[in-house]
Amino acid sequence: MPDALDRNPVPATVLGVKAGESLRLEDPERPVSVYPVFNRHSSDGVAVLVENEGVLHNGDLYSPGNSAPAPNGRCWS
């Protein structure tokens, strides 16, 4: 089903970021910082931090298995 963007398309804006640099998206309520993450799993991963909310999204960088304690001290089920 068509949504609002489908009914009223607008050109996309793409921000280029040099390799190894971070990006900050300013917002008065919820600024967002995007950090590069390099490891054996991925050479172009990112971690996204919504600072005022205390939320960090890191994709699948942390995968402890079924019985390891989570960062908050609880166990995964």
mmCIF file as gemmi writes it, N, C-alpha and C atoms, coordinates in Angstrom:
data_model
loop_
_atom_site.group_PDB
_atom_site.id
_atom_site.type_symbol
_atom_site.label_atom_id
_atom_site.label_alt_id
_atom_site.label_comp_id
_atom_site.label_asym_id
_atom_site.label_entity_id
_atom_site.label_seq_id
_atom_site.pdbx_PDB_ins_code
_atom_site.Cartn_x
_atom_site.Cartn_y
_atom_site.Cartn_z
_atom_site.occupancy
_atom_site.B_iso_or_equiv
_atom_site.pdbx_formal_charge
_atom_site.auth_seq_id
_atom_site.auth_asym_id
_atom_site.pdbx_PDB_model_num
ATOM 1 N N . MET Axp A 1 ? 0.835 -1.172 0 1 0 ? 1 A 1
ATOM 2 C CA . MET Axp A 1 ? 0 0 0 1 0 ? 1 A 1
ATOM 3 C C . MET Axp A 1 ? 0.881 1.237 0 1 0 ? 1 A 1
ATOM 4 N N . PRO Axp A 2 ? 0.555 2.2 -0.821 1 0 ? 2 A 1
ATOM 5 C CA . PRO Axp A 2 ? 1.348 3.43 -0.858 1 0 ? 2 A 1
ATOM 6 C C . PRO Axp A 2 ? 1.283 4.179 0.472 1 0 ? 2 A 1
ATOM 7 N N . ASP Axp A 3 ? 2.435 4.718 0.881 1 0 ? 3 A 1
ATOM 8 C CA . ASP Axp A 3 ? 2.461 5.546 2.075 1 0 ? 3 A 1
ATOM 9 C C . ASP Axp A 3 ? 2.631 7.005 1.676 1 0 ? 3 A 1
ATOM 10 N N . ALA Axp A 4 ? 2.775 7.894 2.663 1 0 ? 4 A 1
ATOM 11 C CA . ALA Axp A 4 ? 2.868 9.328 2.387 1 0 ? 4 A 1
ATOM 12 C C . ALA Axp A 4 ? 4.065 9.661 1.499 1 0 ? 4 A 1
ATOM 13 N N . LEU Axp A 5 ? 5.208 9.014 1.726 1 0 ? 5 A 1
ATOM 14 C CA . LEU Axp A 5 ? 6.389 9.285 0.899 1 0 ? 5 A 1
ATOM 15 C C . LEU Axp A 5 ? 6.195 8.766 -0.513 1 0 ? 5 A 1
ATOM 16 N N . ASP Axp A 6 ? 5.517 7.645 -0.661 1 0 ? 6 A 1
ATOM 17 C CA . ASP Axp A 6 ? 5.232 7.102 -1.984 1 0 ? 6 A 1
ATOM 18 C C . ASP Axp A 6 ? 4.308 8.041 -2.763 1 0 ? 6 A 1
ATOM 19 N N . ARG Axp A 7 ? 3.354 8.628 -2.079 1 0 ? 7 A 1
ATOM 20 C CA . ARG Axp A 7 ? 2.408 9.55 -2.729 1 0 ? 7 A 1
ATOM 21 C C . ARG Axp A 7 ? 3.037 10.902 -3.022 1 0 ? 7 A 1
ATOM 22 N N . ASN Axp A 8 ? 4.036 11.313 -2.231 1 0 ? 8 A 1
ATOM 23 C CA . ASN Axp A 8 ? 4.69 12.619 -2.393 1 0 ? 8 A 1
ATOM 24 C C . ASN Axp A 8 ? 6.201 12.445 -2.306 1 0 ? 8 A 1
ATOM 25 N N . PRO Axp A 9 ? 6.823 11.851 -3.325 1 0 ? 9 A 1
ATOM 26 C CA . PRO Axp A 9 ? 8.267 11.588 -3.254 1 0 ? 9 A 1
ATOM 27 C C . PRO Axp A 9 ? 9.096 12.883 -3.181 1 0 ? 9 A 1
ATOM 28 N N . VAL Axp A 10 ? 10.199 12.797 -2.475 1 0 ? 10 A 1
ATOM 29 C CA . VAL Axp A 10 ? 11.153 13.906 -2.382 1 0 ? 10 A 1
ATOM 30 C C . VAL Axp A 10 ? 12.544 13.353 -2.646 1 0 ? 10 A 1
ATOM 31 N N . PRO Axp A 11 ? 13.44 14.17 -3.168 1 0 ? 11 A 1
ATOM 32 C CA . PRO Axp A 11 ? 14.805 13.694 -3.414 1 0 ? 11 A 1
ATOM 33 C C . PRO Axp A 11 ? 15.495 13.331 -2.094 1 0 ? 11 A 1
ATOM 34 N N . ALA Axp A 12 ? 16.3 12.289 -2.129 1 0 ? 12 A 1
ATOM 35 C CA . ALA Axp A 12 ? 17.056 11.864 -0.952 1 0 ? 12 A 1
ATOM 36 C C . ALA Axp A 12 ? 18.287 12.742 -0.768 1 0 ? 12 A 1
ATOM 37 N N . THR Axp A 13 ? 18.656 12.94 0.479 1 0 ? 13 A 1
ATOM 38 C CA . THR Axp A 13 ? 19.891 13.64 0.812 1 0 ? 13 A 1
ATOM 39 C C . THR Axp A 13 ? 20.853 12.619 1.404 1 0 ? 13 A 1
ATOM 40 N N . VAL Axp A 14 ? 22.016 12.472 0.799 1 0 ? 14 A 1
ATOM 41 C CA . VAL Axp A 14 ? 23.009 11.513 1.259 1 0 ? 14 A 1
ATOM 42 C C . VAL Axp A 14 ? 24.196 12.281 1.822 1 0 ? 14 A 1
ATOM 43 N N . LEU Axp A 15 ? 24.561 11.976 3.073 1 0 ? 15 A 1
ATOM 44 C CA . LEU Axp A 15 ? 25.717 12.614 3.697 1 0 ? 15 A 1
ATOM 45 C C . LEU Axp A 15 ? 26.921 11.702 3.567 1 0 ? 15 A 1
ATOM 46 N N . GLY Axp A 16 ? 27.966 12.204 2.978 1 0 ? 16 A 1
ATOM 47 C CA . GLY Axp A 16 ? 29.201 11.432 2.88 1 0 ? 16 A 1
ATOM 48 C C . GLY Axp A 16 ? 30.036 11.604 4.139 1 0 ? 16 A 1
ATOM 49 N N . VAL Axp A 17 ? 30.601 10.517 4.627 1 0 ? 17 A 1
ATOM 50 C CA . VAL Axp A 17 ? 31.454 10.556 5.81 1 0 ? 17 A 1
ATOM 51 C C . VAL Axp A 17 ? 32.733 9.805 5.477 1 0 ? 17 A 1
ATOM 52 N N . LYS Axp A 18 ? 33.859 10.43 5.733 1 0 ? 18 A 1
ATOM 53 C CA . LYS Axp A 18 ? 35.147 9.79 5.459 1 0 ? 18 A 1
ATOM 54 C C . LYS Axp A 18 ? 35.355 8.585 6.366 1 0 ? 18 A 1
ATOM 55 N N . ALA Axp A 19 ? 36.072 7.611 5.866 1 0 ? 19 A 1
ATOM 56 C CA . ALA Axp A 19 ? 36.362 6.39 6.625 1 0 ? 19 A 1
ATOM 57 C C . ALA Axp A 19 ? 36.991 6.739 7.964 1 0 ? 19 A 1
ATOM 58 N N . GLY Axp A 20 ? 36.504 6.137 9.028 1 0 ? 20 A 1
ATOM 59 C CA . GLY Axp A 20 ? 37.059 6.347 10.356 1 0 ? 20 A 1
ATOM 60 C C . GLY Axp A 20 ? 36.525 7.559 11.088 1 0 ? 20 A 1
ATOM 61 N N . GLU Axp A 21 ? 35.703 8.379 10.43 1 0 ? 21 A 1
ATOM 62 C CA . GLU Axp A 21 ? 35.155 9.567 11.085 1 0 ? 21 A 1
ATOM 63 C C . GLU Axp A 21 ? 33.763 9.28 11.625 1 0 ? 21 A 1
ATOM 64 N N . SER Axp A 22 ? 33.374 10.019 12.651 1 0 ? 22 A 1
ATOM 65 C CA . SER Axp A 22 ? 32.026 9.891 13.195 1 0 ? 22 A 1
ATOM 66 C C . SER Axp A 22 ? 31.141 10.979 12.593 1 0 ? 22 A 1
ATOM 67 N N . LEU Axp A 23 ? 29.853 10.855 12.853 1 0 ? 23 A 1
ATOM 68 C CA . LEU Axp A 23 ? 28.868 11.802 12.33 1 0 ? 23 A 1
ATOM 69 C C . LEU Axp A 23 ? 27.921 12.152 13.459 1 0 ? 23 A 1
ATOM 70 N N . ARG Axp A 24 ? 27.601 13.418 13.602 1 0 ? 24 A 1
ATOM 71 C CA . ARG Axp A 24 ? 26.631 13.852 14.612 1 0 ? 24 A 1
ATOM 72 C C . ARG Axp A 24 ? 25.459 14.51 13.9 1 0 ? 24 A 1
ATOM 73 N N . LEU Axp A 25 ? 24.259 14.023 14.197 1 0 ? 25 A 1
ATOM 74 C CA . LEU Axp A 25 ? 23.028 14.584 13.65 1 0 ? 25 A 1
ATOM 75 C C . LEU Axp A 25 ? 22.387 15.404 14.759 1 0 ? 25 A 1
ATOM 76 N N . GLU Axp A 26 ? 22.452 16.715 14.612 1 0 ? 26 A 1
ATOM 77 C CA . GLU Axp A 26 ? 21.955 17.61 15.651 1 0 ? 26 A 1
ATOM 78 C C . GLU Axp A 26 ? 20.432 17.614 15.677 1 0 ? 26 A 1
ATOM 79 N N . ASP Axp A 27 ? 19.89 17.618 16.876 1 0 ? 27 A 1
ATOM 80 C CA . ASP Axp A 27 ? 18.46 17.719 17.091 1 0 ? 27 A 1
ATOM 81 C C . ASP Axp A 27 ? 18.272 18.284 18.484 1 0 ? 27 A 1
ATOM 82 N N . PRO Axp A 28 ? 17.362 19.229 18.681 1 0 ? 28 A 1
ATOM 83 C CA . PRO Axp A 28 ? 17.219 19.838 20.01 1 0 ? 28 A 1
ATOM 84 C C . PRO Axp A 28 ? 16.808 18.845 21.101 1 0 ? 28 A 1
ATOM 85 N N . GLU Axp A 29 ? 16.059 17.814 20.758 1 0 ? 29 A 1
ATOM 86 C CA . GLU Axp A 29 ? 15.607 16.847 21.755 1 0 ? 29 A 1
ATOM 87 C C . GLU Axp A 29 ? 16.424 15.566 21.777 1 0 ? 29 A 1
ATOM 88 N N . ARG Axp A 30 ? 16.785 15.067 20.602 1 0 ? 30 A 1
ATOM 89 C CA . ARG Axp A 30 ? 17.467 13.773 20.522 1 0 ? 30 A 1
ATOM 90 C C . ARG Axp A 30 ? 18.61 13.797 19.508 1 0 ? 30 A 1
ATOM 91 N N . PRO Axp A 31 ? 19.737 14.427 19.865 1 0 ? 31 A 1
ATOM 92 C CA . PRO Axp A 31 ? 20.875 14.361 18.951 1 0 ? 31 A 1
ATOM 93 C C . PRO Axp A 31 ? 21.362 12.923 18.832 1 0 ? 31 A 1
ATOM 94 N N . VAL Axp A 32 ? 21.869 12.589 17.67 1 0 ? 32 A 1
ATOM 95 C CA . VAL Axp A 32 ? 22.322 11.231 17.382 1 0 ? 32 A 1
ATOM 96 C C . VAL Axp A 32 ? 23.769 11.268 16.931 1 0 ? 32 A 1
ATOM 97 N N . SER Axp A 33 ? 24.593 10.395 17.501 1 0 ? 33 A 1
ATOM 98 C CA . SER Axp A 33 ? 25.982 10.266 17.07 1 0 ? 33 A 1
ATOM 99 C C . SER Axp A 33 ? 26.169 8.881 16.459 1 0 ? 33 A 1
ATOM 100 N N . VAL Axp A 34 ? 26.84 8.838 15.328 1 0 ? 34 A 1
ATOM 101 C CA . VAL Axp A 34 ? 27.107 7.589 14.625 1 0 ? 34 A 1
ATOM 102 C C . VAL Axp A 34 ? 28.617 7.398 14.604 1 0 ? 34 A 1
ATOM 103 N N . TYR Axp A 35 ? 29.084 6.263 15.149 1 0 ? 35 A 1
ATOM 104 C CA . TYR Axp A 35 ? 30.507 5.989 15.259 1 0 ? 35 A 1
ATOM 105 C C . TYR Axp A 35 ? 30.894 4.788 14.399 1 0 ? 35 A 1
ATOM 106 N N . PRO Axp A 36 ? 32.035 4.865 13.729 1 0 ? 36 A 1
ATOM 107 C CA . PRO Axp A 36 ? 32.484 3.699 12.95 1 0 ? 36 A 1
ATOM 108 C C . PRO Axp A 36 ? 32.951 2.588 13.873 1 0 ? 36 A 1
ATOM 109 N N . VAL Axp A 37 ? 32.722 1.354 13.457 1 0 ? 37 A 1
ATOM 110 C CA . VAL Axp A 37 ? 33.164 0.186 14.221 1 0 ? 37 A 1
ATOM 111 C C . VAL Axp A 37 ? 33.873 -0.751 13.248 1 0 ? 37 A 1
ATOM 112 N N . PHE Axp A 38 ? 35.114 -1.052 13.553 1 0 ? 38 A 1
ATOM 113 C CA . PHE Axp A 38 ? 35.894 -1.958 12.714 1 0 ? 38 A 1
ATOM 114 C C . PHE Axp A 38 ? 36.264 -3.185 13.536 1 0 ? 38 A 1
ATOM 115 N N . ASN Axp A 39 ? 36.01 -4.359 13.014 1 0 ? 39 A 1
ATOM 116 C CA . ASN Axp A 39 ? 36.392 -5.594 13.685 1 0 ? 39 A 1
ATOM 117 C C . ASN Axp A 39 ? 36.489 -6.713 12.654 1 0 ? 39 A 1
ATOM 118 N N . ARG Axp A 40 ? 36.731 -7.938 13.116 1 0 ? 40 A 1
ATOM 119 C CA . ARG Axp A 40 ? 36.848 -9.069 12.185 1 0 ? 40 A 1
ATOM 120 C C . ARG Axp A 40 ? 35.517 -9.397 11.51 1 0 ? 40 A 1
ATOM 121 N N . HIS Axp A 41 ? 34.425 -9.023 12.137 1 0 ? 41 A 1
ATOM 122 C CA . HIS Axp A 41 ? 33.09 -9.331 11.624 1 0 ? 41 A 1
ATOM 123 C C . HIS Axp A 41 ? 32.697 -8.416 10.464 1 0 ? 41 A 1
ATOM 124 N N . SER Axp A 42 ? 33.079 -7.149 10.548 1 0 ? 42 A 1
ATOM 125 C CA . SER Axp A 42 ? 32.644 -6.177 9.542 1 0 ? 42 A 1
ATOM 126 C C . SER Axp A 42 ? 33.641 -5.036 9.451 1 0 ? 42 A 1
ATOM 127 N N . SER Axp A 43 ? 33.891 -4.566 8.262 1 0 ? 43 A 1
ATOM 128 C CA . SER Axp A 43 ? 34.812 -3.443 8.097 1 0 ? 43 A 1
ATOM 129 C C . SER Axp A 43 ? 34.072 -2.116 7.952 1 0 ? 43 A 1
ATOM 130 N N . ASP Axp A 44 ? 32.751 -2.154 7.916 1 0 ? 44 A 1
ATOM 131 C CA . ASP Axp A 44 ? 31.997 -0.915 7.739 1 0 ? 44 A 1
ATOM 132 C C . ASP Axp A 44 ? 30.799 -0.826 8.68 1 0 ? 44 A 1
ATOM 133 N N . GLY Axp A 45 ? 30.945 -1.368 9.889 1 0 ? 45 A 1
ATOM 134 C CA . GLY Axp A 45 ? 29.865 -1.315 10.86 1 0 ? 45 A 1
ATOM 135 C C . GLY Axp A 45 ? 29.81 0.034 11.552 1 0 ? 45 A 1
ATOM 136 N N . VAL Axp A 46 ? 28.672 0.296 12.191 1 0 ? 46 A 1
ATOM 137 C CA . VAL Axp A 46 ? 28.508 1.521 12.961 1 0 ? 46 A 1
ATOM 138 C C . VAL Axp A 46 ? 27.812 1.214 14.277 1 0 ? 46 A 1
ATOM 139 N N . ALA Axp A 47 ? 28.023 2.076 15.247 1 0 ? 47 A 1
ATOM 140 C CA . ALA Axp A 47 ? 27.263 2.088 16.496 1 0 ? 47 A 1
ATOM 141 C C . ALA Axp A 47 ? 26.574 3.439 16.55 1 0 ? 47 A 1
ATOM 142 N N . VAL Axp A 48 ? 25.299 3.434 16.899 1 0 ? 48 A 1
ATOM 143 C CA . VAL Axp A 48 ? 24.492 4.655 16.901 1 0 ? 48 A 1
ATOM 144 C C . VAL Axp A 48 ? 24.076 4.964 18.328 1 0 ? 48 A 1
ATOM 145 N N . LEU Axp A 49 ? 24.37 6.177 18.777 1 0 ? 49 A 1
ATOM 146 C CA . LEU Axp A 49 ? 24.068 6.6 20.134 1 0 ? 49 A 1
ATOM 147 C C . LEU Axp A 49 ? 23.049 7.726 20.125 1 0 ? 49 A 1
ATOM 148 N N . VAL Axp A 50 ? 21.91 7.512 20.796 1 0 ? 50 A 1
ATOM 149 C CA . VAL Axp A 50 ? 20.926 8.569 21.03 1 0 ? 50 A 1
ATOM 150 C C . VAL Axp A 50 ? 21.179 9.026 22.462 1 0 ? 50 A 1
ATOM 151 N N . GLU Axp A 51 ? 21.989 10.072 22.593 1 0 ? 51 A 1
ATOM 152 C CA . GLU Axp A 51 ? 22.552 10.46 23.883 1 0 ? 51 A 1
ATOM 153 C C . GLU Axp A 51 ? 21.508 10.775 24.95 1 0 ? 51 A 1
ATOM 154 N N . ASN Axp A 52 ? 20.55 11.619 24.639 1 0 ? 52 A 1
ATOM 155 C CA . ASN Axp A 52 ? 19.589 12.044 25.652 1 0 ? 52 A 1
ATOM 156 C C . ASN Axp A 52 ? 18.685 10.915 26.123 1 0 ? 52 A 1
ATOM 157 N N . GLU Axp A 53 ? 18.568 9.867 25.348 1 0 ? 53 A 1
ATOM 158 C CA . GLU Axp A 53 ? 17.743 8.724 25.714 1 0 ? 53 A 1
ATOM 159 C C . GLU Axp A 53 ? 18.567 7.605 26.355 1 0 ? 53 A 1
ATOM 160 N N . GLY Axp A 54 ? 19.895 7.704 26.256 1 0 ? 54 A 1
ATOM 161 C CA . GLY Axp A 54 ? 20.753 6.656 26.791 1 0 ? 54 A 1
ATOM 162 C C . GLY Axp A 54 ? 20.641 5.357 26.016 1 0 ? 54 A 1
ATOM 163 N N . VAL Axp A 55 ? 20.419 5.464 24.703 1 0 ? 55 A 1
ATOM 164 C CA . VAL Axp A 55 ? 20.234 4.289 23.861 1 0 ? 55 A 1
ATOM 165 C C . VAL Axp A 55 ? 21.417 4.142 22.919 1 0 ? 55 A 1
ATOM 166 N N . LEU Axp A 56 ? 22.017 2.951 22.914 1 0 ? 56 A 1
ATOM 167 C CA . LEU Axp A 56 ? 23.102 2.629 22.004 1 0 ? 56 A 1
ATOM 168 C C . LEU Axp A 56 ? 22.673 1.429 21.174 1 0 ? 56 A 1
ATOM 169 N N . HIS Axp A 57 ? 22.697 1.582 19.861 1 0 ? 57 A 1
ATOM 170 C CA . HIS Axp A 57 ? 22.395 0.458 18.967 1 0 ? 57 A 1
ATOM 171 C C . HIS Axp A 57 ? 23.701 0.055 18.3 1 0 ? 57 A 1
ATOM 172 N N . ASN Axp A 58 ? 24.052 -1.207 18.425 1 0 ? 58 A 1
ATOM 173 C CA . ASN Axp A 58 ? 25.321 -1.647 17.859 1 0 ? 58 A 1
ATOM 174 C C . ASN Axp A 58 ? 25.153 -2.852 16.945 1 0 ? 58 A 1
ATOM 175 N N . GLY Axp A 59 ? 23.958 -3.061 16.425 1 0 ? 59 A 1
ATOM 176 C CA . GLY Axp A 59 ? 23.749 -4.171 15.508 1 0 ? 59 A 1
ATOM 177 C C . GLY Axp A 59 ? 24.003 -5.495 16.192 1 0 ? 59 A 1
ATOM 178 N N . ASP Axp A 60 ? 24.815 -6.32 15.593 1 0 ? 60 A 1
ATOM 179 C CA . ASP Axp A 60 ? 25.083 -7.641 16.167 1 0 ? 60 A 1
ATOM 180 C C . ASP Axp A 60 ? 26.509 -7.744 16.711 1 0 ? 60 A 1
ATOM 181 N N . LEU Axp A 61 ? 27.026 -6.661 17.265 1 0 ? 61 A 1
ATOM 182 C CA . LEU Axp A 61 ? 28.386 -6.677 17.799 1 0 ? 61 A 1
ATOM 183 C C . LEU Axp A 61 ? 28.485 -7.45 19.104 1 0 ? 61 A 1
ATOM 184 N N . TYR Axp A 62 ? 27.398 -7.521 19.868 1 0 ? 62 A 1
ATOM 185 C CA . TYR Axp A 62 ? 27.402 -8.238 21.138 1 0 ? 62 A 1
ATOM 186 C C . TYR Axp A 62 ? 26.469 -9.429 21.013 1 0 ? 62 A 1
ATOM 187 N N . SER Axp A 63 ? 27.009 -10.621 21.034 1 0 ? 63 A 1
ATOM 188 C CA . SER Axp A 63 ? 26.217 -11.835 20.9 1 0 ? 63 A 1
ATOM 189 C C . SER Axp A 63 ? 26.787 -12.887 21.842 1 0 ? 63 A 1
ATOM 190 N N . PRO Axp A 64 ? 26.359 -12.863 23.111 1 0 ? 64 A 1
ATOM 191 C CA . PRO Axp A 64 ? 26.994 -13.706 24.113 1 0 ? 64 A 1
ATOM 192 C C . PRO Axp A 64 ? 26.572 -15.166 24.124 1 0 ? 64 A 1
ATOM 193 N N . GLY Axp A 65 ? 25.521 -15.535 23.44 1 0 ? 65 A 1
ATOM 194 C CA . GLY Axp A 65 ? 24.977 -16.882 23.562 1 0 ? 65 A 1
ATOM 195 C C . GLY Axp A 65 ? 23.799 -16.865 24.518 1 0 ? 65 A 1
ATOM 196 N N . ASN Axp A 66 ? 23.31 -18.03 24.884 1 0 ? 66 A 1
ATOM 197 C CA . ASN Axp A 66 ? 22.078 -18.098 25.666 1 0 ? 66 A 1
ATOM 198 C C . ASN Axp A 66 ? 22.244 -17.918 27.163 1 0 ? 66 A 1
ATOM 199 N N . SER Axp A 67 ? 23.403 -18.195 27.729 1 0 ? 67 A 1
ATOM 200 C CA . SER Axp A 67 ? 23.509 -18.182 29.186 1 0 ? 67 A 1
ATOM 201 C C . SER Axp A 67 ? 24.435 -17.107 29.739 1 0 ? 67 A 1
ATOM 202 N N . ALA Axp A 68 ? 25.076 -16.356 28.89 1 0 ? 68 A 1
ATOM 203 C CA . ALA Axp A 68 ? 25.991 -15.318 29.382 1 0 ? 68 A 1
ATOM 204 C C . ALA Axp A 68 ? 25.202 -14.136 29.925 1 0 ? 68 A 1
ATOM 205 N N . PRO Axp A 69 ? 25.691 -13.481 30.977 1 0 ? 69 A 1
ATOM 206 C CA . PRO Axp A 69 ? 24.977 -12.318 31.498 1 0 ? 69 A 1
ATOM 207 C C . PRO Axp A 69 ? 25.003 -11.168 30.495 1 0 ? 69 A 1
ATOM 208 N N . ALA Axp A 70 ? 23.89 -10.5 30.403 1 0 ? 70 A 1
ATOM 209 C CA . ALA Axp A 70 ? 23.78 -9.317 29.535 1 0 ? 70 A 1
ATOM 210 C C . ALA Axp A 70 ? 24.45 -8.15 30.236 1 0 ? 70 A 1
ATOM 211 N N . PRO Axp A 71 ? 24.724 -7.042 29.525 1 0 ? 71 A 1
ATOM 212 C CA . PRO Axp A 71 ? 25.372 -5.894 30.162 1 0 ? 71 A 1
ATOM 213 C C . PRO Axp A 71 ? 24.602 -5.356 31.357 1 0 ? 71 A 1
ATOM 214 N N . ASN Axp A 72 ? 23.283 -5.538 31.41 1 0 ? 72 A 1
ATOM 215 C CA . ASN Axp A 72 ? 22.495 -5.036 32.527 1 0 ? 72 A 1
ATOM 216 C C . ASN Axp A 72 ? 22.447 -6.022 33.688 1 0 ? 72 A 1
ATOM 217 N N . GLY Axp A 73 ? 23.17 -7.13 33.607 1 0 ? 73 A 1
ATOM 218 C CA . GLY Axp A 73 ? 23.242 -8.096 34.686 1 0 ? 73 A 1
ATOM 219 C C . GLY Axp A 73 ? 22.218 -9.224 34.597 1 0 ? 73 A 1
ATOM 220 N N . ARG Axp A 74 ? 21.236 -9.092 33.738 1 0 ? 74 A 1
ATOM 221 C CA . ARG Axp A 74 ? 20.244 -10.149 33.578 1 0 ? 74 A 1
ATOM 222 C C . ARG Axp A 74 ? 20.757 -11.172 32.564 1 0 ? 74 A 1
ATOM 223 N N . CYS Axp A 75 ? 20.189 -12.334 32.544 1 0 ? 75 A 1
ATOM 224 C CA . CYS Axp A 75 ? 20.583 -13.36 31.589 1 0 ? 75 A 1
ATOM 225 C C . CYS Axp A 75 ? 19.633 -13.356 30.392 1 0 ? 75 A 1
ATOM 226 N N . TRP Axp A 76 ? 20.186 -13.651 29.257 1 0 ? 76 A 1
ATOM 227 C CA . TRP Axp A 76 ? 19.374 -13.773 28.044 1 0 ? 76 A 1
ATOM 228 C C . TRP Axp A 76 ? 18.542 -15.042 28.16 1 0 ? 76 A 1
ATOM 229 N N . SER Axp A 77 ? 17.347 -15.025 27.631 1 0 ? 77 A 1
ATOM 230 C CA . SER Axp A 77 ? 16.535 -16.245 27.654 1 0 ? 77 A 1
ATOM 231 C C . SER Axp A 77 ? 16.225 -16.706 26.247 1 0 ? 77 A 1
